[in-house]
């Protein structure tokens, strides 16, 4: 619907055909602004032959009737030169249109390519990555508003809502049942009128919207308007009339002009055209300053920066108005600026498609600082979307209305509640470094604060009071801290609007270093003097020698043995004692893990007793040991050999039995030799 508004508030533009063909039915519809019918006939013509002007015009038709996918299709044909004419150049503003349309369709990155091309064709330098980051920031910023549709919307287009007293006034092209009412060629809907409806404190409707009297509403367009503070002066945008008839300029265009009406004894006077209107230009979207001394508006008058600029006039005590004054290049762009509104604090809210935004028209605000308007700020989501979002104004400090055609072709009025700070402000933030357990300050802490772009904002070594203050904008930051006896720490910081904050980073103390742990394998290699080449030459032997689980395996004179605690037998007995069973159970467990090991169990006695007796005793003890492993520990008996040696192989020779008890004990032993693995 904003394109309809543009037609209402932009002079009705008669497009001249640039090629020497006979004017077709499509051309005639196009010149009259009937884009719906024009598109239908251009489609028929293009199926026969693609002419450049047909593609340009049908793209405009679909653009103005919000059929963005079709508009995108034909703009791409135009830009790629897919038509019969040899001249493949095209006007730069089509790059801008395609940027807008692709943004609406959600393809921001491709859209930015055309915006970049559009700007570069005007000798401007553009950083695509920076633009995408800016747009994403508009979309992802913390919402400053809560928005909701109003109850007084219709299926038609409704916009321009202003609350005055207990009523809301707005503009709409809803069907008001006028007798023999005309429809607007562009939209095939009724002409715009101003309506009013009673509302509650929550803006719930009380009754039905009704149009203003015929003194204000005519058979043609009455668009955006504003009231004086006392409600007795009304400024209105409407078709240029003179003596009740449309007035056309030399090009045959009927422009939009500004009018005023005074309420006298409850009735509005006849509309009076403001003195600064000039035929040939449009003047629209009136907005009074809070003191009533300036009237702001949008116009395409000569001498501006772009298509439509924002202006103001000074209003004298006698209601005489000065010549229009342009708000300058900080506000105005080469494209369109519309719908000004001045807040009680003097800040300028307006709509633009020239400043970087989310798609089509977006709402912006420019703060008044030292009597000058600052660089505009995009109000972001949810006030803005990729569609047309426009005509924002407040009726108190935090609440107001705006219009949007998001999710539908016609415009709806939304009410909003401002919940955040829309201007950039710095807030006091306190940062502290404390012990995670004691909660005490950590003296001599090193701190670094960086912003979301990794730019360092603060760094220092703090004293005994490990804290610092800094003023920050609402945004995301990162605090890093370290100390020689603490683990380094990081704190993600979100600085909120409209409040000072404290942020505490707790660090954990580094515990005393643990005892040095020696690798048990390396320790075994060193202790047993194992050649590390053995790992490659005989990996199984290396594995057994370095295995720390269960009884160790040792090497003696090139042979492998299990190193066990002594296997004890009662005197002159060969049955396995309970304490020795535990030792043998450990051996059995390791044999289970090495199923390829074969053992030779050798039993030895001391030299006390006869040689024959000791031989028989050692054989029985060796056999008893084998039998325990086989029958009790379930080790396959075929893996084990046994042999008794009696007193024939002592460790300590004992001639004449002159050994001590300890030496006899050394000789009285069992050995477990690995004979196969």
C-alpha positions in Angstrom: 0.0 0.0 0.0 2.9 2.4 0.5 3.3 2.5 -3.3 -0.2 3.7 -3.4 0.7 6.3 -0.8 3.7 7.2 -2.9 1.3 7.8 -5.8 -0.9 9.8 -3.6 1.9 11.8 -2.2 4.2 11.7 -5.3 3.0 13.5 -8.4 1.1 11.2 -10.6 3.9 10.4 -13.0 3.2 10.1 -16.7 5.7 7.7 -18.2 6.7 8.4 -21.8 7.4 5.5 -24.0 11.0 5.7 -25.3 10.7 3.5 -28.3 8.9 4.3 -31.6 6.1 1.8 -31.4 2.4 2.6 -31.4 1.0 3.0 -27.9 -0.5 -0.3 -26.8 -3.4 -1.0 -24.4 -0.8 -1.9 -21.8 1.0 1.4 -22.3 -2.3 3.3 -21.8 -3.1 1.5 -18.6 0.4 2.1 -17.4 0.3 5.8 -18.1 -3.0 6.0 -16.1 -1.4 4.2 -13.2 -3.6 1.1 -13.6 -0.7 -1.2 -13.0 -2.8 -4.3 -12.4 -4.3 -4.2 -15.9 -1.1 -2.9 -17.5 0.8 -6.0 -16.2 -1.8 -8.3 -17.7 -1.3 -6.9 -21.2 2.4 -6.5 -20.9 2.6 -10.2 -20.1 0.8 -10.9 -23.4 3.1 -8.7 -25.3 6.3 -10.1 -23.8 5.4 -13.7 -24.7 5.6 -12.5 -28.4 8.7 -10.4 -28.2 10.7 -8.9 -25.3 11.2 -5.1 -25.6 13.2 -3.3 -23.1 10.5 -0.7 -22.2 8.0 -3.5 -21.7 10.3 -5.3 -19.3 11.0 -2.0 -17.4 7.3 -1.2 -17.2 6.1 -4.6 -16.1 8.8 -4.7 -13.4 7.4 -1.3 -12.2 3.8 -2.7 -12.3 4.7 -5.7 -10.1 6.9 -3.6 -7.8 4.0 -1.1 -7.3 1.5 -3.9 -6.7 3.7 -5.8 -4.2 4.2 -8.9 -6.4 7.8 -9.0 -5.6 8.8 -12.4 -7.0 7.5 -11.4 -10.4 9.1 -7.9 -10.1 12.4 -9.7 -9.3 12.1 -11.9 -12.3 11.7 -9.0 -14.8 14.3 -6.8 -13.1 16.8 -9.6 -13.5 15.8 -9.9 -17.2 16.3 -6.2 -17.6 19.7 -6.1 -15.8 20.9 -9.1 -17.8 19.9 -7.6 -21.1 17.4 -10.3 -22.0 15.5 -8.2 -24.6 15.7 -7.6 -28.4 17.2 -4.1 -28.3 21.0 -3.9 -28.8 21.4 -1.2 -26.1 21.8 -3.2 -22.9 22.3 -0.3 -20.6 19.6 0.5 -18.0 18.9 3.1 -15.4 20.8 2.8 -12.1 17.6 3.1 -10.0 16.6 -0.5 -11.1 19.7 -1.8 -9.2 18.2 -0.1 -6.1 14.8 -1.6 -6.8 16.2 -5.1 -7.1 18.1 -4.6 -3.8 14.9 -3.7 -2.1 12.9 -6.6 -3.6 15.6 -9.2 -2.9 15.7 -8.0 0.7 11.9 -8.4 0.9 12.3 -12.0 -0.4 14.9 -12.7 2.2 18.0 -12.8 0.0 19.9 -10.0 1.7 23.4 -11.0 0.5 22.4 -10.9 -3.2 20.4 -7.8 -2.6 23.5 -6.1 -1.1 25.4 -6.9 -4.3 22.9 -4.7 -6.3 22.9 -2.0 -3.6 26.7 -2.0 -3.8 26.5 -1.7 -7.6 23.9 1.1 -7.2 26.2 3.0 -4.9 29.4 2.4 -6.9 27.6 3.8 -10.0 27.3 7.0 -8.1 31.0 6.9 -7.2 30.4 5.7 -3.6 32.6 3.0 -2.0 30.7 0.2 -0.2 32.0 -2.6 2.0 29.6 -5.6 1.5 30.6 -7.5 4.7 30.1 -4.3 6.8 26.7 -3.7 5.2 25.6 -7.3 5.9 26.8 -7.0 9.5 24.9 -3.8 10.0 21.7 -5.3 8.6 22.1 -8.4 10.8 22.6 -6.0 13.8 19.2 -4.3 12.9 17.6 -7.8 13.0 19.3 -9.2 16.0 19.4 -6.2 18.3 17.5 -6.5 21.6 14.0 -5.2 20.8 13.3 -1.7 22.1 9.5 -2.1 21.3 6.6 -4.4 21.8 4.2 -4.2 18.9 0.6 -5.4 18.3 -2.0 -4.9 15.6 -4.8 -2.5 16.5 -8.5 -3.5 16.6 -9.6 -0.9 14.1 -7.8 -2.4 11.0 -9.8 -3.5 8.0 -9.2 -5.7 5.0 -8.3 -2.5 3.1 -5.3 -0.3 3.8 -5.2 1.6 7.1 -2.3 3.9 8.2 -1.5 7.3 9.6 -3.1 6.7 13.0 -3.0 9.7 15.5 -4.5 9.7 18.9 -6.2 12.8 20.1 -8.2 12.8 23.3 -10.3 9.7 23.4 -10.3 9.1 19.7 -7.9 7.8 17.1 -7.9 9.3 13.6 -6.4 7.5 10.7 -6.4 7.2 6.9 -8.0 4.3 5.0 -9.3 3.2 1.6 -11.9 1.0 3.1 -15.3 1.0 1.4 -17.4 3.7 3.0 -20.4 3.0 0.8 -20.3 6.2 -1.1 -23.0 6.4 -3.7 -21.4 5.9 -7.1 -18.0 6.0 -5.4 -15.0 5.9 -7.7 -12.0 3.6 -7.3 -8.4 4.4 -7.6 -6.8 3.0 -10.7 -3.6 1.9 -9.1 -5.2 -0.2 -6.4 -8.7 -0.8 -7.7 -9.9 0.3 -4.3 -11.7 3.4 -3.0 -9.9 6.7 -2.6 -8.4 7.5 0.8 -10.4 9.2 3.5 -9.8 10.2 7.1 -11.7 8.2 9.7 -12.1 8.5 13.5 -13.0 5.9 16.1 -13.5 6.2 19.9 -11.0 4.1 21.9 -10.5 3.0 25.5 -7.3 3.6 27.6 -5.9 0.4 26.0 -6.9 1.6 22.5 -9.7 -1.0 22.2 -12.3 0.3 19.9 -15.6 1.7 21.3 -18.0 1.7 18.4 -17.3 1.8 14.6 -14.9 4.0 12.7 -16.6 6.8 10.9 -15.3 9.1 8.1 -14.8 12.8 8.8 -17.3 15.2 7.4 -17.3 16.2 3.7 -15.6 19.4 4.5 -12.5 17.3 5.0 -13.1 14.2 2.9 -13.6 14.6 -0.8 -14.3 12.2 -3.6 -10.5 11.9 -4.1 -7.6 11.4 -1.8 -7.2 12.8 1.7 -4.1 11.3 3.2 -1.8 12.0 6.2 -2.6 14.7 8.6 -1.8 16.2 11.9 -3.5 18.2 14.7 -2.4 21.2 16.7 -2.0 20.5 20.4 -5.4 21.9 21.2 -7.0 19.9 18.4 -8.5 22.9 16.7 -6.2 23.1 13.7 -5.9 20.3 11.2 -3.2 20.0 8.5 -4.0 17.6 5.6 -2.3 16.1 2.6 -4.8 15.9 -0.4 -5.0 16.1 -4.1 -4.4 19.6 -5.5 -7.8 21.2 -5.9 -8.8 24.7 -7.1 -12.4 25.7 -7.0 -13.5 22.1 -6.4 -11.6 20.7 -9.4 -8.3 18.9 -9.7 -5.5 21.2 -10.8 -2.9 19.8 -13.1 0.6 21.0 -13.9 2.1 21.4 -17.3 3.0 17.7 -17.5 -0.6 16.7 -16.8 0.2 15.6 -13.2 -2.1 16.2 -10.2 0.2 16.8 -7.3 -0.4 16.5 -3.6 -0.6 19.7 -1.6 -1.0 20.6 2.0 -4.1 22.2 3.4 -5.4 23.4 6.8 -8.7 23.6 8.5 -9.9 25.2 11.7 -12.4 23.7 14.1 -15.0 26.3 15.0 -17.8 25.4 17.4 -17.2 21.7 16.7 -17.2 22.0 12.9 -14.2 22.0 10.5 -13.9 24.9 8.1 -13.3 24.5 4.4 -9.7 23.4 3.6 -7.3 26.2 2.8 -4.2 25.6 0.8 -0.9 26.5 2.5 0.9 29.4 0.9 4.2 27.6 0.1 2.6 25.0 -2.2 3.8 25.3 -5.8 2.1 23.7 -8.7 4.4 21.0 -10.3 5.5 19.6 -6.9 4.0 17.5 -4.1 3.9 18.5 -0.4 2.7 15.8 2.0 2.9 14.2 5.5 2.5 17.3 7.7 3.8 17.2 11.3 3.9 20.0 13.8 6.7 20.6 16.3 5.5 20.3 20.0 5.5 24.2 20.3 3.5 24.6 17.1 6.1 26.9 15.6 7.4 24.6 12.8 5.5 22.5 10.3 7.5 19.6 8.9 6.6 17.8 5.7 8.0 15.7 2.8 8.3 17.2 -0.7 9.8 16.6 -4.1 10.3 20.3 -4.7 13.3 21.4 -6.7 16.7 21.8 -5.0 16.4 18.7 -2.8 18.9 15.8 -2.4 16.7 13.1 -3.9 13.2 11.9 -4.8 11.5 13.2 -1.7 13.2 15.2 1.1 12.1 16.4 4.5 11.5 20.1 5.0 10.0 22.5 7.5 8.5 26.0 7.5 8.5 28.4 10.4 5.0 29.5 11.5 4.7 33.1 12.7 2.3 34.3 15.3 -0.1 35.5 12.6 0.1 32.0 11.0 2.3 33.3 8.1 4.7 30.6 6.9 8.3 31.0 5.8 9.8 29.5 2.7 10.5 25.7 3.1 13.9 24.8 4.7 15.6 21.5 3.8 16.7 19.4 6.7 20.0 18.7 5.0 22.0 15.7 3.9 22.3 14.1 7.4 18.6 13.3 7.1 17.9 13.4 3.3 19.2 10.9 0.8 19.1 10.5 -3.0 15.9 8.4 -2.5 12.8 9.0 -0.4 12.3 10.4 3.1 8.7 10.6 4.3 6.4 10.8 7.4 8.2 13.1 9.8 7.2 13.2 13.4 8.7 15.5 16.1 8.6 14.1 19.7 8.1 16.2 22.8 11.9 16.2 23.2 12.4 17.5 19.7 13.7 14.3 18.2 12.8 13.5 14.6 11.2 10.2 13.7 10.8 9.6 9.9 10.6 7.0 7.2 13.2 6.3 4.5 14.3 3.9 1.9 17.5 5.7 1.3 19.3 5.0 4.6 20.4 1.4 5.1 17.6 -0.8 6.3 15.9 -4.1 6.3 14.2 -3.9 2.9 11.6 -1.4 1.7 10.7 1.6 3.9 12.0 1.6 7.5 11.4 3.9 10.4 14.3 5.9 11.8 15.0 8.4 14.5 17.4 11.3 14.7 18.2 12.8 18.1 18.1 16.6 18.5 21.5 17.6 20.0 22.5 21.3 20.2 19.7 22.2 17.9 20.9 19.8 15.2 19.6 16.4 14.1 22.2 13.6 14.5 22.8 10.7 12.2 19.6 8.6 11.9 19.3 5.4 13.8 17.3 2.4 12.3 14.7 1.4 14.9 15.3 -2.2 14.1 13.0 -5.2 14.6 10.1 -5.4 15.5 9.2 -1.8 14.4 10.9 -2.5 11.1 10.7 -5.6 8.8 11.7 -6.3 5.2 8.4 -4.8 4.1 7.1 -1.2 4.2 7.1 0.1 7.8 6.3 3.8 8.1 4.4 6.7 9.7 5.5 6.2 13.4 4.3 8.7 16.0 3.8 8.7 19.8 0.8 9.8 21.7 2.6 9.7 25.1 6.2 9.2 26.2 6.3 5.4 25.4 3.3 4.5 23.3 2.2 5.2 19.8 1.3 3.9 16.3 3.0 3.0 13.1 1.9 1.2 9.9 3.2 -1.8 8.0 2.2 -4.1 5.1 4.1 -7.0 6.6 2.6 -10.4 5.8 -0.1 -8.9 3.6 -0.5 -6.5 0.6 -2.5 -3.8 2.3 -1.3 -1.7 5.3 -2.3 -2.3 8.9 -1.9 0.0 11.9 0.2 -1.3 14.8 0.4 0.1 18.3 3.7 -0.1 20.1 5.1 0.2 23.6 8.7 1.4 23.9 10.6 -0.8 26.4 14.2 0.1 25.6 16.5 3.0 25.1 16.5 3.9 21.4 19.4 6.3 21.5 23.0 5.3 22.1 23.9 5.9 25.8 26.8 4.9 28.0 26.1 3.3 31.3 28.4 2.9 34.4 29.7 -0.7 34.7 31.7 -2.0 37.7 33.9 -5.0 37.2 35.4 -7.0 40.0 37.8 -10.0 40.2 37.1 -12.3 43.2 38.1 -15.7 44.6 35.6 -18.4 43.7 35.7 -19.9 47.2 36.4 -17.0 49.6 34.7 -14.3 47.4 37.5 -12.0 48.4 39.2 -9.6 46.0 42.2 -11.1 44.1 45.0 -8.5 44.3 47.4 -8.0 41.4 45.0 -9.4 38.8 45.6 -8.7 35.2 42.4 -7.7 33.3 41.5 -7.0 29.7 38.1 -5.8 28.5 37.3 -6.2 24.8 34.2 -5.4 22.7 32.4 -7.8 20.3 34.8 -6.8 17.5 37.8 -7.8 19.7 38.8 -4.2 20.2 40.6 -3.7 23.6 38.7 -1.1 25.7 40.6 -1.5 29.0 43.7 -3.3 30.4 45.4 -3.0 33.7 46.9 -4.8 36.7 44.6 -4.2 39.6 45.7 -3.4 43.1 44.4 -4.9 46.4 40.9 -3.8 45.5 40.6 -5.8 42.3 37.9 -3.6 40.7 37.4 -0.9 38.1 34.7 1.2 36.6 34.1 2.0 32.9 31.2 3.7 30.9 29.9 1.4 28.2 27.3 1.4 25.5 24.6 -1.3 25.7 26.2 -4.2 23.9 28.1 -7.5 24.4 31.6 -7.5 25.8 34.2 -10.0 27.1 36.3 -9.6 30.3 39.5 -11.7 30.7 41.5 -11.9 33.9 44.5 -13.9 35.2 46.7 -14.1 38.2 49.9 -16.2 38.8 48.2 -18.4 41.4 44.7 -18.6 39.8 43.4 -20.2 36.6 42.7 -17.6 33.9 39.0 -16.7 33.6 36.6 -15.2 31.0 33.3 -13.5 31.6 30.8 -12.8 28.8 29.2 -9.4 29.6 25.9 -8.1 28.3 25.5 -4.4 29.1 21.8 -3.6 29.3 20.1 -0.3 28.5 18.8 2.2 31.1 20.7 0.7 34.0 24.1 0.6 35.7 25.5 -2.8 36.4 28.1 -4.8 38.4 29.9 -7.7 36.9 32.0 -10.2 39.0 34.5 -12.6 37.5 35.3 -15.4 39.9 38.7 -17.2 39.5 39.6 -20.6 40.8 42.8 -21.0 42.7 45.5 -23.3 41.2 46.0 -26.2 43.6 49.6 -27.2 44.7 51.3 -29.2 42.1 50.8 -33.0 42.6 53.7 -35.3 43.3 55.6 -36.2 40.2 54.1 -39.4 38.8 56.6 -41.7 37.2 55.3 -43.8 34.4 55.3 -47.3 35.9 56.3 -48.8 32.5 59.3 -46.6 32.3 60.1 -47.4 35.9 60.0 -51.1 35.1 62.1 -50.7 32.0 64.7 -48.9 34.1 64.5 -51.3 37.0 64.8 -54.4 34.9 67.2 -52.9 32.4 65.0 -53.8 29.5 66.4 -52.9 26.1 63.7 -50.8 24.5 64.5 -52.4 21.1 62.8 -55.5 22.6 59.4 -53.8 21.9 60.0 -54.2 18.2 62.1 -57.4 18.3 59.9 -59.4 20.6 56.7 -57.4 21.5 55.1 -60.2 23.5 58.2 -60.6 25.7 58.3 -56.8 26.1 54.6 -56.8 27.1 55.1 -59.5 29.7 58.1 -57.9 31.2 56.4 -54.5 31.5 53.0 -55.8 32.6 52.4 -54.3 36.1 49.1 -56.1 36.7 49.4 -59.3 38.8 52.7 -61.1 39.7 55.6 -59.5 37.7 57.6 -61.5 35.1 61.3 -61.2 35.5 64.3 -62.4 33.4 67.1 -64.4 34.9 70.0 -65.6 32.8 67.9 -65.2 29.6 64.9 -67.1 31.1 61.5 -65.7 32.1 60.1 -66.4 35.5 57.0 -65.3 37.5 58.1 -63.5 40.6 55.8 -64.7 43.3 55.7 -64.5 47.0 56.9 -67.8 48.6 54.6 -70.8 48.3 54.5 -72.1 51.9 54.0 -75.7 52.9 53.6 -77.1 56.4 56.6 -79.0 57.7 56.9 -82.4 55.8 53.6 -81.6 54.0 52.8 -80.9 50.4 49.2 -79.7 50.5 48.7 -76.0 49.5 48.2 -73.8 52.5 45.5 -71.1 52.5 48.0 -68.2 52.4 49.7 -69.8 49.4 46.4 -70.3 47.6 46.0 -66.5 47.4 49.4 -66.3 45.7 48.5 -69.0 43.3 45.2 -67.4 42.5 47.0 -64.2 41.4 49.2 -66.3 39.2 46.2 -68.1 37.7 44.5 -64.7 36.9 47.6 -63.6 35.0 47.8 -67.0 33.2 44.2 -66.4 32.1 45.3 -63.1 30.4 48.2 -64.9 28.7 46.6 -68.1 27.3 49.7 -69.0 25.3 52.1 -69.1 28.3 53.3 -72.6 29.3 54.9 -73.1 32.7 57.5 -75.3 34.3 56.9 -75.5 38.0 60.1 -76.4 39.9 60.0 -77.2 43.6 63.2 -77.2 45.8 63.8 -78.2 49.4 66.6 -77.3 51.8 69.3 -79.9 52.6 67.9 -81.1 55.8 66.6 -84.6 55.5 67.8 -87.4 53.2 68.4 -86.8 49.6 65.7 -89.3 48.6 63.2 -87.9 51.0 63.8 -84.4 49.8 63.5 -85.5 46.2 60.1 -87.2 46.8 58.9 -84.2 48.9 59.8 -81.6 46.2 58.1 -83.7 43.5 54.9 -84.0 45.5 54.9 -80.2 46.3 55.5 -79.4 42.6 52.7 -81.7 41.6 50.4 -80.3 44.3 51.0 -76.8 43.0 50.2 -77.9 39.4 47.1 -79.7 40.6 45.8 -76.6 42.5 46.3 -74.4 39.4 44.6 -77.0 37.2 41.8 -78.2 39.5 41.0 -75.2 41.6 42.0 -72.3 39.3 41.0 -74.1 36.1 44.2 -73.6 34.2 44.7 -76.2 31.5 47.0 -78.9 33.0 48.7 -79.4 29.6 50.1 -75.9 29.9 52.1 -76.8 33.0 55.0 -79.1 33.7 56.3 -79.8 37.1 59.5 -81.2 38.5 61.0 -81.7 41.9 64.7 -81.0 42.4 65.0 -81.9 46.1 68.1 -80.3 47.6 70.1 -80.6 44.4 69.9 -76.9 43.2 70.3 -74.7 46.3 70.6 -71.0 46.0 72.9 -71.0 49.1 75.1 -74.1 49.4 75.0 -75.6 52.9 77.9 -78.0 53.4 77.6 -79.9 56.7 74.2 -78.2 57.2 75.8 -75.1 58.4 73.2 -72.7 56.9 71.1 -70.3 58.9 67.3 -70.7 59.0 67.1 -67.7 56.6 69.4 -69.5 54.1 67.5 -72.7 54.4 64.3 -70.7 53.6 65.9 -69.3 50.4 66.7 -72.8 49.3 63.2 -74.0 50.1 61.3 -72.5 47.2 59.1 -72.9 44.1 60.0 -71.5 40.7 57.6 -70.8 37.8 59.5 -70.6 34.6 57.8 -69.6 31.3 59.0 -72.1 28.8 56.7 -71.1 26.0 54.7 -68.0 25.1 
